[in-house]
Amino acid sequence: MSDQPSSKKKKQIRVWTDGCFDMVHFGHANALRQAKAMGDWLCVGVHSDAEIAHNKGPPVFNEEERYKMVRAIKWVDEVIENAPYTTTLETMDDHGCEFCVHGDDITLTADGTDTYHIVKDAGRYKECKRTAGVSTTNLVGRMLLLTKSHFDKGVPISALDPAEVSGASSDASAKSPWTCVSHFLPTSQRIVQFSDGREPQPGDKIIYTAGAFDLFHVGFLDFLEKAKALGDYLIVGLHTDQIVNRYKGSNYPIMNLHERVLSVLACRYVDQVIIGAPYSVSQELIDQFKVDLVVHGNTPVMNDVNGEDPYRIPRKLGIFKTINSESTITTADIVARIIRNKLKFEERNRKKEKKEIAAYEALQRKSVSEQDA
């Protein structure tokens, strides 16, 4: 038998997954990471605004924003725009995909039909684990809380109406003092899964930026793409919830530090994240991470608690640069979209929950009848 390697080229396994990907968050990214691990090439179908509005309710982000956000997730190889809401064999075959991957939650059309029933019946469906503790519905709910003044910082959780905080953890210590929703706590394994672990190489130009990066959106994406283009290795410092609340106020941040870490790590332009970065960029930070350039967007910068400019040291060293991302969208804009359509989104959330409960109960009845047969 020959010891020579086989000349046959291994067949590429192409995987299909699809969804709305509205307000792309680390839960979406984790599902895409798991799907990519099942094959070699990941095709991601993204539904149009019209499809989402018909089957689910109004999307928060428009389709062009959602296409762009999904393309920026590091595990995505190809984005298919205007993908059908119900996954078909024809769609998968057109893109050479062997099977479809989706989370272990329920996804239904407007009439309550399982959107994956066709591929399930054909035996071309695989499941990945859904990331507990986050969903677009959950994030919309958090933003709707911003319209209630008694959720402002400073009001003790014990003083709130229990009906207003239903669904949050019963342990007050596990709640955010600003949003009053349960904290998501990632494991070290999950952070490693999201990080590619690449260290800067000798000679790499290292770029550093810091901020809240709350509700990761296309504005952040445009900024990080431009920041990465200035060098070879991009480090993002993420401020603690307390620091973010100091300079943003009200109920911000909407996503806690741990959630924001994974959202930023999923971006293909980011090489490393500093968790709980100091507000002021110190000489020690610059030296430790061998930073060549510190960048910030066009948004105003609040002074540190001591009244000093947080970028005074990099400015003095001549290594500070302001970047114009040319994007006008901000986290406040996303919140404004939700508040403008408050009743629509509340109705959307109610309908989604009602359909999912009905589908779950039907599955339970089917399971019991099959056991009795």
C-alpha positions as CSV (number, residue, x, y, z in Angstrom):
1,M,0.0,0.0,0.0
2,S,1.4,3.4,-1.0
3,D,2.3,5.9,1.7
4,Q,1.7,8.8,-0.7
5,P,-1.2,11.1,0.2
6,S,-4.4,10.6,-1.7
7,S,-4.8,12.7,-4.8
8,K,-8.5,12.9,-4.2
9,K,-9.6,16.3,-3.0
10,K,-11.9,16.2,0.1
11,K,-15.4,17.3,-0.8
12,Q,-16.3,20.6,0.7
13,I,-19.3,20.4,3.1
14,R,-21.5,23.4,2.5
15,V,-23.9,24.3,5.3
16,W,-27.1,26.3,5.1
17,T,-28.6,28.4,7.9
18,D,-31.1,31.3,7.7
19,G,-33.0,33.8,9.7
20,C,-34.1,37.4,10.3
21,F,-30.9,38.4,12.1
22,D,-32.6,41.5,13.3
23,M,-30.5,43.4,15.9
24,V,-27.7,40.9,15.4
25,H,-26.4,39.8,18.8
26,F,-24.0,37.2,20.3
27,G,-26.8,34.6,20.3
28,H,-27.0,34.8,16.5
29,A,-23.2,34.7,16.3
30,N,-23.0,31.7,18.5
31,A,-25.6,29.8,16.3
32,L,-23.5,30.7,13.2
33,R,-20.3,29.6,15.0
34,Q,-21.9,26.2,15.7
35,A,-23.3,25.9,12.2
36,K,-19.9,26.6,10.6
37,A,-18.3,23.9,12.8
38,M,-20.5,21.3,11.2
39,G,-19.0,21.9,7.7
40,D,-16.4,23.9,5.7
41,W,-18.5,26.7,4.1
42,L,-21.4,28.5,5.7
43,C,-24.1,30.0,3.6
44,V,-26.4,32.3,5.5
45,G,-29.8,33.2,4.1
46,V,-31.3,36.5,5.4
47,H,-35.0,37.3,5.1
48,S,-36.3,40.5,3.5
49,D,-38.2,43.2,5.4
50,A,-41.4,42.2,3.6
51,E,-41.0,38.5,4.7
52,I,-40.3,39.4,8.3
53,A,-43.2,41.9,8.5
54,H,-45.6,39.3,7.1
55,N,-44.6,36.5,9.3
56,K,-43.3,38.1,12.5
57,G,-43.8,41.8,12.7
58,P,-41.8,44.9,11.8
59,P,-38.0,44.4,11.9
60,V,-35.9,46.9,13.9
61,F,-33.1,47.0,11.3
62,N,-33.8,47.3,7.6
63,E,-32.6,44.5,5.2
64,E,-29.6,46.3,3.9
65,E,-28.4,46.8,7.5
66,R,-29.0,43.2,8.4
67,Y,-27.2,41.9,5.3
68,K,-24.2,44.0,6.2
69,M,-24.2,42.9,9.8
70,V,-24.3,39.2,9.0
71,R,-21.5,39.6,6.5
72,A,-19.3,41.0,9.3
73,I,-19.7,37.9,11.5
74,K,-16.4,36.0,11.4
75,W,-17.9,32.6,10.8
76,V,-19.9,33.6,7.7
77,D,-18.6,32.8,4.3
78,E,-21.5,33.9,2.1
79,V,-24.8,35.8,2.6
80,I,-27.8,35.0,0.5
81,E,-30.2,38.0,0.4
82,N,-34.0,37.8,0.4
83,A,-34.0,34.2,1.5
84,P,-37.5,32.6,1.7
85,Y,-39.0,32.5,5.2
86,T,-39.8,28.8,4.9
87,T,-36.6,26.9,4.0
88,T,-36.9,24.9,0.9
89,L,-34.8,22.0,-0.6
90,E,-34.6,24.0,-3.9
91,T,-32.9,27.0,-2.1
92,M,-30.4,24.7,-0.4
93,D,-29.7,22.8,-3.7
94,D,-29.2,26.1,-5.5
95,H,-26.3,26.9,-3.2
96,G,-24.9,23.4,-3.0
97,C,-25.7,22.9,0.7
98,E,-26.1,19.4,2.1
99,F,-28.1,20.3,5.2
100,C,-29.7,23.1,7.2
101,V,-28.8,24.1,10.7
102,H,-31.0,26.0,13.2
103,G,-31.2,26.5,16.9
104,D,-33.3,24.2,19.1
105,D,-36.1,26.9,19.5
106,I,-39.3,27.1,17.5
107,T,-39.6,29.2,14.4
108,L,-43.1,29.6,12.8
109,T,-44.7,31.3,9.8
110,A,-47.6,33.7,10.1
111,D,-50.1,30.7,10.0
112,G,-48.2,28.8,12.7
113,T,-46.3,26.4,10.4
114,D,-42.8,25.2,11.3
115,T,-40.5,27.0,8.8
116,Y,-38.2,24.0,8.7
117,H,-40.8,21.3,8.2
118,I,-39.7,20.6,4.6
119,V,-36.0,20.1,5.3
120,K,-36.8,18.1,8.5
121,D,-39.0,15.7,6.5
122,A,-36.2,15.3,4.0
123,G,-33.7,14.4,6.7
124,R,-31.6,17.4,5.8
125,Y,-31.9,19.3,9.1
126,K,-29.5,19.6,12.1
127,E,-29.9,21.5,15.3
128,C,-27.5,23.5,17.4
129,K,-27.9,24.8,20.9
130,R,-29.7,28.1,21.3
131,T,-27.9,30.6,23.5
132,A,-30.0,31.1,26.6
133,G,-30.6,34.6,28.0
134,V,-30.7,36.6,24.8
135,S,-33.0,37.1,21.8
136,T,-34.2,40.0,19.7
137,T,-37.5,39.9,21.5
138,N,-35.7,40.2,24.8
139,L,-33.6,43.1,23.7
140,V,-36.7,44.9,22.3
141,G,-38.3,44.4,25.7
142,R,-35.3,46.0,27.4
143,M,-35.5,49.0,25.2
144,L,-39.2,49.5,25.8
145,L,-38.3,49.7,29.5
146,L,-36.4,52.9,28.6
147,T,-39.7,54.7,28.2
148,K,-40.6,54.2,31.9
149,S,-39.0,56.8,34.1
150,H,-39.0,54.7,37.2
151,F,-36.4,52.4,35.6
152,D,-33.9,55.2,35.8
153,K,-30.7,54.6,37.8
154,G,-31.1,55.3,41.4
155,V,-34.5,53.6,41.9
156,P,-33.9,50.5,44.1
157,I,-35.2,47.2,42.5
158,S,-37.3,46.6,45.6
159,A,-39.2,49.7,44.9
160,L,-40.3,48.6,41.5
161,D,-43.7,47.1,40.7
162,P,-43.2,43.3,40.5
163,A,-45.4,43.1,37.4
164,E,-43.1,45.5,35.6
165,V,-40.1,43.2,36.1
166,S,-41.7,39.9,35.4
167,G,-39.3,37.5,33.7
168,A,-36.2,38.9,35.5
169,S,-34.3,36.8,37.9
170,S,-35.7,36.6,41.4
171,D,-32.2,37.2,42.7
172,A,-31.9,41.0,42.9
173,S,-28.1,40.7,42.8
174,A,-28.2,39.1,39.4
175,K,-30.1,42.1,37.9
176,S,-28.7,45.1,36.1
177,P,-29.5,48.2,38.2
178,W,-30.3,50.1,35.0
179,T,-32.3,47.7,32.9
180,C,-33.5,45.4,35.7
181,V,-33.0,42.3,33.5
182,S,-31.0,39.3,34.3
183,H,-27.2,39.4,33.7
184,F,-25.8,37.0,31.1
185,L,-22.7,35.4,32.5
186,P,-20.5,33.7,29.9
187,T,-18.0,30.9,30.7
188,S,-14.3,31.1,29.9
189,Q,-15.0,28.4,27.3
190,R,-17.5,30.6,25.5
191,I,-15.1,33.5,25.4
192,V,-12.4,31.2,24.0
193,Q,-14.8,29.9,21.4
194,F,-15.5,33.5,20.2
195,S,-11.9,34.5,20.2
196,D,-9.6,33.3,17.4
197,G,-6.6,33.6,19.9
198,R,-4.4,35.3,17.3
199,E,-1.6,37.3,18.9
200,P,-0.1,40.3,17.1
201,Q,3.0,39.4,15.0
202,P,6.3,41.3,15.1
203,G,6.0,44.4,13.1
204,D,2.2,44.6,13.3
205,K,0.7,48.0,13.7
206,I,-1.6,47.8,16.7
207,I,-4.7,49.9,16.9
208,Y,-6.7,50.5,20.1
209,T,-10.2,51.9,20.6
210,A,-12.6,51.8,23.5
211,G,-16.2,52.4,24.2
212,A,-19.6,50.9,25.2
213,F,-20.4,49.2,21.9
214,D,-23.9,48.6,23.2
215,L,-26.4,47.0,20.9
216,F,-23.8,46.2,18.2
217,H,-25.0,47.9,15.0
218,V,-23.9,49.1,11.5
219,G,-22.5,52.3,12.9
220,F,-20.1,50.4,15.1
221,L,-19.3,48.1,12.2
222,D,-18.4,50.9,9.9
223,F,-16.2,52.4,12.6
224,L,-14.4,49.2,13.4
225,E,-13.8,48.4,9.7
226,K,-12.1,51.8,9.2
227,A,-10.1,51.4,12.5
228,K,-8.8,48.0,11.4
229,A,-7.8,49.5,8.0
230,L,-5.4,51.8,9.8
231,G,-3.2,48.9,11.0
232,D,-2.8,45.2,11.3
233,Y,-4.2,44.3,14.7
234,L,-7.3,45.8,16.4
235,I,-7.9,45.8,20.1
236,V,-11.2,47.0,21.5
237,G,-11.5,48.1,25.1
238,L,-15.0,47.6,26.6
239,H,-16.0,49.9,29.4
240,T,-17.8,48.4,32.5
241,D,-21.6,48.9,32.9
242,Q,-20.9,51.5,35.6
243,I,-18.6,53.6,33.4
244,V,-21.1,53.4,30.5
245,N,-23.9,54.4,32.8
246,R,-21.9,57.4,34.0
247,Y,-21.5,58.9,30.5
248,K,-24.7,57.7,28.9
249,G,-27.1,57.9,31.9
250,S,-30.7,56.6,32.1
251,N,-30.9,52.8,31.7
252,Y,-27.8,52.4,29.6
253,P,-26.1,50.1,28.8
254,I,-28.9,48.0,27.4
255,M,-26.6,45.0,27.1
256,N,-24.3,44.2,30.0
257,L,-20.5,43.9,29.8
258,H,-20.4,40.2,29.2
259,E,-23.0,40.4,26.4
260,R,-21.1,43.2,24.8
261,V,-17.8,41.3,24.9
262,L,-19.2,38.4,22.8
263,S,-20.9,40.7,20.4
264,V,-17.7,42.6,19.7
265,L,-15.6,39.4,19.5
266,A,-17.9,38.0,16.8
267,C,-16.9,40.9,14.5
268,R,-14.4,39.8,11.9
269,Y,-12.4,43.2,12.2
270,V,-11.7,42.7,15.9
271,D,-8.6,40.8,17.0
272,Q,-8.8,41.2,20.8
273,V,-11.0,42.6,23.5
274,I,-10.0,44.1,26.8
275,I,-12.8,43.4,29.3
276,G,-13.6,46.3,31.6
277,A,-11.1,48.6,30.0
278,P,-10.2,51.8,32.0
279,Y,-12.0,55.0,30.8
280,S,-8.8,56.9,30.4
281,V,-6.1,55.5,28.1
282,S,-3.1,55.3,30.3
283,Q,0.6,55.0,29.5
284,E,0.5,51.6,31.2
285,L,-2.1,50.3,28.8
286,I,-0.3,51.7,25.8
287,D,3.0,50.0,26.9
288,Q,1.4,46.7,27.9
289,F,-0.4,46.2,24.6
290,K,2.3,48.0,22.5
291,V,-0.4,50.3,21.0
292,D,0.8,52.3,18.0
293,L,-2.4,54.3,17.4
294,V,-5.5,55.2,19.6
295,V,-8.7,56.0,17.7
296,H,-12.1,57.3,18.6
297,G,-15.2,58.2,16.6
298,N,-16.7,61.7,16.0
299,T,-19.0,61.3,19.1
300,P,-18.4,63.7,22.0
301,V,-16.0,62.5,24.7
302,M,-16.9,63.1,28.4
303,N,-14.1,64.0,30.8
304,D,-13.0,61.4,33.3
305,V,-14.2,61.7,37.0
306,N,-11.1,63.7,37.8
307,G,-12.1,66.2,35.0
308,E,-9.3,65.2,32.7
309,D,-9.5,64.3,29.0
310,P,-9.4,60.4,28.8
311,Y,-7.3,60.7,25.7
312,R,-4.8,63.3,27.0
313,I,-1.8,60.8,27.0
314,P,-2.2,59.4,23.5
315,R,-2.8,63.0,22.3
316,K,0.4,64.1,24.0
317,L,2.3,61.2,22.4
318,G,0.9,62.1,19.0
319,I,-0.7,58.7,18.6
320,F,-4.4,59.8,18.7
321,K,-6.7,59.9,15.7
322,T,-10.4,60.7,15.2
323,I,-12.2,58.5,12.7
324,N,-15.2,59.6,10.7
325,S,-17.1,56.3,10.1
326,E,-19.5,58.3,7.8
327,S,-22.4,56.4,9.5
328,T,-25.1,58.4,11.3
329,I,-26.7,55.6,13.2
330,T,-26.2,55.4,17.0
331,T,-27.5,53.2,19.8
332,A,-29.8,56.0,20.7
333,D,-31.2,55.9,17.2
334,I,-32.0,52.1,17.6
335,V,-33.8,52.8,20.9
336,A,-35.7,55.7,19.1
337,R,-36.9,53.3,16.4
338,I,-38.3,51.0,19.1
339,I,-40.0,53.8,21.0
340,R,-41.5,55.3,17.9
341,N,-43.1,51.9,17.1
342,K,-43.7,50.9,20.7
343,L,-47.1,49.5,20.3
344,K,-46.2,47.6,17.1
345,F,-43.2,45.9,18.8
346,E,-45.2,45.1,22.0
347,E,-47.9,43.4,19.8
348,R,-45.2,41.6,17.8
349,N,-43.7,40.2,21.0
350,R,-47.1,39.1,22.3
351,K,-48.0,37.4,19.0
352,K,-44.6,35.6,18.8
353,E,-45.0,34.3,22.4
354,K,-48.5,33.1,21.8
355,K,-47.6,31.2,18.6
356,E,-44.6,29.6,20.3
357,I,-46.6,28.5,23.3
358,A,-49.3,27.0,21.0
359,A,-46.7,25.1,19.0
360,Y,-44.9,23.8,22.1
361,E,-48.2,22.5,23.5
362,A,-49.0,20.8,20.2
363,L,-45.6,19.1,20.2
364,Q,-46.2,18.0,23.8
365,R,-49.6,16.5,22.9
366,K,-48.1,14.7,19.9
367,S,-45.3,13.3,22.0
368,V,-47.9,12.0,24.6
369,S,-50.1,10.4,21.9
370,E,-47.1,8.7,20.3
371,Q,-46.1,7.2,23.7
372,D,-49.6,6.0,24.3
373,A,-49.9,4.4,20.9
